[in-house]
């Protein structure tokens, strides 16, 4: 008989981070454990307040019900968790971990054996110009060939100056620049801003305008001089709606975040539907601890996807779970001889 339980966590950012949705100092979430008495699987239920669609007022109650159902012998209720994508991801991950021996090797591959690394982008957070410039210089010194810059929280002219600074030293063939607007641009000025940004050979821009305005996003994707990637636009979209959204908006790229989209089964559907329409994708962590990041990285490693992934968030916290994951020269690796922290 299976037993299940959960515990909350509070991750401390090394310094407060700024997005277009505001400042974050801590990251809250839960670990979900499922045990058969011999092995224990763990999954991470990671939400982002103000972005995830999970109802946080009833979140812990739903976790309690999940544990009750598991202990009653009911394991097949994933679809019931659709309104709580982060719990769905955590439950799916915990079961995968349990089924593979509770070793946090959910998707065995050349990555988990230490023989393959995943190319990742260096993330540059919003802030004052000097702070952003300092981050950019640090990422380039660390060997990243692709950097992702959050835009939309400081003056647009300052952001253009930062891009000019990068391109003056590093041409596109040396450093790929991705931008993430988190929906910060208005439809009234989005084309003007995209035109200005395009002068710096930008690889892509994520979610230039807010999600939920399909006709406007369709126009942006069709007219933008910079390829557009959908991110928040995918949240809460399931089943046939996925294909309808891709057909209507027709983006160049989509971003897959298992914690926000409802786990690997849902992300597999998104990936298959996108690939069938020649829409490329990459995965991005959504501020998970190393528990969730490990699961996402292992999943990506099993895919035939050569895109640079957004999986460089493990170093954001002062109290993250120690793990076999490590970053070197703009890649994420896995050292199987390294041990995990005990989190029970």
C-alpha positions as a printed NumPy array, in Angstrom:
array([[  0.   ,   0.   ,   0.   ],
       [  1.244,   3.465,  -0.858],
       [  1.553,   6.315,   1.579],
       [  1.758,   9.983,   0.615],
       [  2.573,  13.211,   2.379],
       [  3.828,  16.707,   1.565],
       [  5.913,  19.44 ,   3.112],
       [  6.193,  23.161,   2.313],
       [  9.417,  24.888,   1.402],
       [ 10.553,  28.498,   1.207],
       [ 13.479,  29.242,  -1.107],
       [ 15.447,  32.44 ,  -0.513],
       [ 16.665,  34.329,  -3.567],
       [ 20.318,  35.337,  -3.43 ],
       [ 18.963,  38.83 ,  -3.999],
       [ 15.418,  40.061,  -4.79 ],
       [ 14.566,  39.544,  -8.455],
       [ 12.465,  41.911, -10.531],
       [ 10.055,  40.902, -13.268],
       [  7.371,  42.859, -15.076],
       [  4.984,  41.427, -12.441],
       [  6.972,  42.892,  -9.546],
       [  9.721,  41.948,  -7.102],
       [ 10.262,  38.502,  -5.608],
       [ 12.295,  37.837,  -2.448],
       [ 11.226,  34.27 ,  -1.692],
       [  9.774,  31.361,  -3.644],
       [  7.155,  29.189,  -1.911],
       [  6.111,  25.694,  -2.882],
       [  5.642,  22.102,  -1.72 ],
       [  7.348,  18.752,  -2.064],
       [  5.032,  15.753,  -2.518],
       [  6.274,  12.335,  -1.373],
       [  4.889,   8.926,  -2.366],
       [  6.341,   5.819,  -0.716],
       [  5.773,   2.07 ,  -0.941],
       [  7.703,   1.382,   2.254],
       [ 10.912,   0.559,   0.395],
       [ 11.384,   3.448,  -1.998],
       [ 10.126,   7.025,  -1.913],
       [  9.415,   9.212,  -4.916],
       [  9.403,  12.985,  -4.637],
       [  7.856,  15.615,  -6.864],
       [  7.812,  19.387,  -6.639],
       [  4.608,  21.395,  -6.675],
       [  5.981,  24.755,  -7.782],
       [  3.718,  27.712,  -8.433],
       [  4.433,  31.363,  -9.19 ],
       [  2.05 ,  33.737,  -7.487],
       [  0.37 ,  35.988, -10.015],
       [  1.198,  33.707, -12.934],
       [  0.165,  30.117, -12.141],
       [ -3.533,  29.36 , -12.57 ],
       [ -3.594,  27.173,  -9.434],
       [ -6.073,  28.451,  -6.835],
       [ -3.715,  29.123,  -3.947],
       [ -6.573,  29.614,  -1.46 ],
       [ -7.448,  25.904,  -1.714],
       [ -3.976,  24.633,  -2.647],
       [ -3.099,  22.822,   0.566],
       [ -6.571,  21.296,   0.788],
       [ -6.103,  19.821,  -2.696],
       [ -2.706,  18.439,  -1.682],
       [ -4.371,  16.783,   1.31 ],
       [ -6.978,  15.201,  -0.973],
       [ -4.244,  13.963,  -3.316],
       [ -2.54 ,  12.189,  -0.408],
       [ -5.831,  10.647,   0.73 ],
       [ -6.566,   9.308,  -2.764],
       [ -3.084,   7.835,  -3.144],
       [ -3.352,   6.079,   0.217],
       [ -6.79 ,   4.713,  -0.672],
       [ -5.26 ,   2.978,  -3.689],
       [ -6.453,   5.472,  -6.302],
       [ -3.593,   6.603,  -8.532],
       [ -5.47 ,   7.474, -11.724],
       [ -6.765,  10.957, -11.073],
       [ -4.315,  13.134, -13.009],
       [ -7.076,  14.682, -15.11 ],
       [ -8.878,  15.8  , -11.953],
       [ -5.832,  17.974, -11.216],
       [ -6.075,  19.96 , -14.456],
       [ -7.046,  23.179, -12.561],
       [ -3.861,  22.71 , -10.487],
       [ -1.077,  22.212, -13.047],
       [  1.742,  22.52 , -10.523],
       [  0.245,  19.793,  -8.295],
       [ -0.302,  17.663, -11.386],
       [  3.375,  18.088, -12.287],
       [  4.478,  17.257,  -8.745],
       [  2.287,  14.158,  -8.546],
       [  3.334,  12.909, -11.982],
       [  6.993,  13.425, -11.057],
       [  6.67 ,  11.702,  -7.665],
       [  5.113,   8.612,  -9.282],
       [  7.823,   8.508, -11.961],
       [ 10.494,   8.739,  -9.288],
       [  8.88 ,   5.975,  -7.226],
       [  8.516,   3.703, -10.266],
       [ 12.202,   4.142, -11.141],
       [ 13.437,   3.282,  -7.657],
       [ 13.273,   6.603,  -5.79 ],
       [ 16.735,   7.673,  -6.982],
       [ 15.585,  10.869,  -8.735],
       [ 16.523,   9.291, -12.069],
       [ 13.169,   9.663, -13.8  ],
       [ 14.353,   9.539, -17.416],
       [ 17.62 ,   7.581, -17.709],
       [ 19.787,   8.839, -20.559],
       [ 23.289,   9.911, -21.489],
       [ 22.559,  13.034, -19.444],
       [ 21.935,  11.17 , -16.181],
       [ 24.969,   8.952, -16.761],
       [ 27.131,  12.085, -17.033],
       [ 27.946,  11.695, -20.709],
       [ 25.818,  14.492, -22.167],
       [ 25.262,  18.131, -21.25 ],
       [ 22.372,  20.425, -22.137],
       [ 23.066,  23.848, -23.661],
       [ 21.3  ,  26.514, -21.581],
       [ 20.872,  30.265, -21.687],
       [ 22.238,  32.663, -19.097],
       [ 19.38 ,  34.545, -17.451],
       [ 19.71 ,  38.3  , -16.914],
       [ 17.183,  39.749, -14.466],
       [ 15.569,  43.149, -14.672],
       [ 16.991,  45.946, -12.565],
       [ 18.929,  49.153, -12.808],
       [ 21.09 ,  49.515, -15.894],
       [ 24.363,  48.993, -14.017],
       [ 23.055,  45.823, -12.38 ],
       [ 21.841,  44.387, -15.683],
       [ 25.12 ,  45.268, -17.389],
       [ 27.018,  43.57 , -14.55 ],
       [ 24.939,  40.405, -15.009],
       [ 25.49 ,  40.412, -18.768],
       [ 29.25 ,  40.736, -18.412],
       [ 29.278,  37.941, -15.828],
       [ 27.267,  35.566, -18.038],
       [ 29.549,  36.197, -21.004],
       [ 32.623,  35.593, -18.852],
       [ 31.066,  32.324, -17.677],
       [ 31.   ,  31.067, -21.239],
       [ 27.339,  31.382, -22.133],
       [ 26.684,  31.508, -25.888],
       [ 23.058,  32.488, -25.381],
       [ 21.7  ,  35.024, -22.905],
       [ 18.091,  35.726, -22.053],
       [ 17.286,  39.252, -20.941],
       [ 14.103,  40.231, -19.129],
       [ 12.772,  43.474, -20.586],
       [  9.885,  45.755, -19.707],
       [ 10.659,  46.909, -16.163],
       [ 13.183,  49.702, -16.769],
       [ 13.208,  52.491, -19.338],
       [ 13.069,  51.233, -22.907],
       [ 15.935,  53.501, -23.953],
       [ 18.09 ,  51.963, -21.222],
       [ 17.26 ,  48.493, -22.504],
       [ 18.256,  49.503, -26.011],
       [ 21.535,  50.876, -24.637],
       [ 22.234,  47.531, -22.955],
       [ 21.66 ,  45.651, -26.194],
       [ 23.909,  48.091, -28.026],
       [ 26.601,  47.446, -25.394],
       [ 26.386,  43.685, -25.942],
       [ 26.423,  43.838, -29.709],
       [ 29.359,  46.248, -29.747],
       [ 31.463,  43.479, -28.205],
       [ 29.732,  40.26 , -29.223],
       [ 28.247,  39.789, -32.704],
       [ 25.293,  37.419, -33.253],
       [ 27.532,  34.543, -34.368],
       [ 29.202,  34.589, -30.931],
       [ 26.277,  35.345, -28.614],
       [ 22.587,  34.644, -29.17 ],
       [ 20.236,  37.117, -27.472],
       [ 16.753,  36.125, -26.403],
       [ 14.349,  38.623, -24.858],
       [ 11.458,  37.971, -22.484],
       [  8.887,  40.732, -22.121],
       [  6.433,  38.778, -19.917],
       [  3.614,  40.632, -21.681],
       [  4.966,  44.068, -20.76 ],
       [  4.439,  45.843, -24.11 ],
       [  1.115,  47.396, -25.049],
       [ -0.452,  46.662, -28.409],
       [ -0.289,  50.401, -29.17 ],
       [  3.509,  50.529, -29.157],
       [  4.59 ,  46.894, -29.567],
       [  5.513,  47.206, -33.258],
       [  7.545,  50.349, -32.685],
       [  9.446,  48.628, -29.885],
       [  9.98 ,  45.424, -31.846],
       [ 11.377,  47.431, -34.762],
       [ 13.827,  49.188, -32.453],
       [ 14.895,  45.914, -30.812],
       [ 15.386,  44.163, -34.135],
       [ 18.435,  46.33 , -34.859],
       [ 20.403,  44.116, -32.467],
       [ 19.925,  40.747, -34.192],
       [ 17.59 ,  39.278, -31.582],
       [ 16.95 ,  35.528, -31.745],
       [ 13.426,  35.731, -30.306],
       [ 11.153,  37.578, -27.91 ],
       [  8.857,  35.803, -25.462],
       [  5.334,  37.026, -24.914],
       [  5.685,  40.659, -26.119],
       [  2.059,  41.449, -25.177],
       [ -0.198,  39.992, -22.488],
       [ -1.754,  36.614, -23.043],
       [ -5.429,  36.147, -23.775],
       [ -5.638,  38.399, -26.829],
       [ -5.278,  35.871, -29.641],
       [ -6.134,  38.216, -32.508],
       [ -3.586,  40.772, -31.358],
       [ -0.927,  38.13 , -30.775],
       [ -1.62 ,  36.702, -34.219],
       [ -0.953,  40.141, -35.718],
       [  2.234,  40.519, -33.654],
       [  3.549,  37.142, -34.794],
       [  2.739,  37.897, -38.421],
       [  4.312,  41.362, -38.48 ],
       [  7.136,  41.227, -35.936],
       [ 10.682,  41.589, -37.316],
       [ 11.757,  39.399, -34.359],
       [ 10.504,  35.786, -34.119],
       [  7.917,  35.494, -31.336],
       [  7.766,  32.764, -28.689],
       [  4.552,  32.062, -26.776],
       [  4.979,  31.522, -23.038],
       [  2.172,  32.669, -20.717],
       [ -0.182,  32.258, -23.693],
       [ -0.085,  28.464, -23.233],
       [ -1.13 ,  28.434, -19.569],
       [ -4.578,  26.929, -19.002],
       [ -4.934,  25.741, -22.61 ],
       [ -5.725,  22.023, -22.96 ],
       [ -6.925,  19.418, -25.437],
       [ -8.18 ,  20.664, -28.782],
       [ -7.655,  24.247, -27.641],
       [ -3.912,  23.699, -27.985],
       [ -4.112,  23.026, -31.694],
       [ -6.605,  25.849, -32.205],
       [ -4.279,  28.315, -30.491],
       [ -1.249,  27.234, -32.536],
       [ -3.235,  27.395, -35.774],
       [ -4.657,  30.812, -34.988],
       [ -1.535,  32.583, -33.698],
       [  1.102,  30.616, -35.644],
       [  4.164,  31.539, -33.546],
       [  7.731,  30.687, -34.486],
       [  8.386,  29.146, -31.05 ],
       [  6.608,  27.983, -27.909],
       [  8.053,  27.715, -24.389],
       [  7.229,  24.612, -22.345],
       [  7.139,  24.935, -18.544],
       [  5.853,  21.703, -16.968],
       [  4.99 ,  23.335, -13.614],
       [  2.722,  25.848, -15.326],
       [  1.31 ,  23.611, -18.06 ],
       [  0.449,  20.504, -16.048],
       [  3.405,  18.158, -16.293],
       [  5.239,  16.096, -18.867],
       [  2.203,  14.453, -20.445],
       [  0.783,  17.886, -21.299],
       [  4.171,  19.149, -22.504],
       [  4.539,  16.077, -24.718],
       [  1.214,  16.985, -26.332],
       [  2.306,  20.589, -26.874],
       [  5.633,  19.465, -28.335],
       [  4.033,  16.973, -30.728],
       [  1.437,  19.452, -31.959],
       [  4.047,  22.178, -32.41 ],
       [  6.459,  19.923, -34.279],
       [  3.668,  18.815, -36.616],
       [  3.249,  22.48 , -37.588],
       [  7.012,  23.201, -37.863],
       [  6.841,  25.315, -34.697],
       [  9.989,  24.926, -32.635],
       [ 10.058,  24.711, -28.846],
       [ 12.346,  24.749, -25.853],
       [ 11.758,  24.096, -22.168],
       [ 12.2  ,  26.567, -19.345],
       [ 12.198,  26.01 , -15.623],
       [  9.716,  28.107, -13.668],
       [ 11.738,  28.914, -10.554],
       [ 11.617,  25.344,  -9.22 ],
       [ 14.17 ,  24.069,  -6.751],
       [ 16.674,  21.494,  -7.987],
       [ 14.039,  18.783,  -7.465],
       [ 11.811,  20.135, -10.229],
       [ 14.708,  21.398, -12.333],
       [ 16.259,  17.924, -12.3  ],
       [ 13.045,  16.342, -13.55 ],
       [ 12.633,  18.877, -16.367],
       [ 16.267,  18.581, -17.459],
       [ 16.05 ,  14.786, -17.566],
       [ 12.868,  14.975, -19.639],
       [ 14.423,  17.428, -22.114],
       [ 17.505,  15.199, -22.455],
       [ 15.339,  12.413, -23.892],
       [ 14.037,  14.668, -26.654],
       [ 15.59 ,  15.267, -30.049],
       [ 15.72 ,  18.982, -29.443],
       [ 18.865,  20.944, -30.235],
       [ 17.524,  24.301, -29.032],
       [ 19.244,  26.107, -26.161],
       [ 17.095,  25.398, -23.092],
       [ 16.094,  27.734, -20.247],
       [ 17.324,  25.581, -17.381],
       [ 19.866,  27.783, -15.628],
       [ 17.86 ,  28.719, -12.534],
       [ 19.482,  26.367, -10.011],
       [ 21.836,  29.029,  -8.669],
       [ 19.127,  31.577,  -7.87 ],
       [ 18.706,  30.522,  -4.25 ],
       [ 20.824,  30.533,  -1.095],
       [ 19.139,  27.372,   0.255],
       [ 18.503,  25.212,  -2.811],
       [ 18.675,  21.417,  -2.513],
       [ 22.213,  20.181,  -3.188],
       [ 22.105,  17.856,  -6.191],
       [ 24.154,  16.229,  -8.95 ],
       [ 23.232,  19.125, -11.262],
       [ 25.966,  21.597, -12.17 ],
       [ 26.551,  24.405, -14.663],
       [ 29.728,  24.727, -16.72 ],
       [ 30.465,  26.943, -19.73 ],
       [ 26.836,  27.592, -20.544],
       [ 25.723,  23.975, -20.173],
       [ 23.808,  22.01 , -17.549],
       [ 25.379,  18.715, -16.554],
       [ 24.643,  15.846, -14.17 ],
       [ 27.368,  14.232, -12.057],
       [ 25.89 ,  10.871, -10.974],
       [ 28.457,  10.395,  -8.198],
       [ 27.275,  13.526,  -6.385],
       [ 24.659,  13.099,  -3.681],
       [ 21.298,  14.717,  -3.086],
       [ 20.444,  16.563,   0.108],
       [ 17.959,  14.795,   2.339],
       [ 14.655,  16.685,   2.114],
       [ 12.273,  14.336,   3.946]])
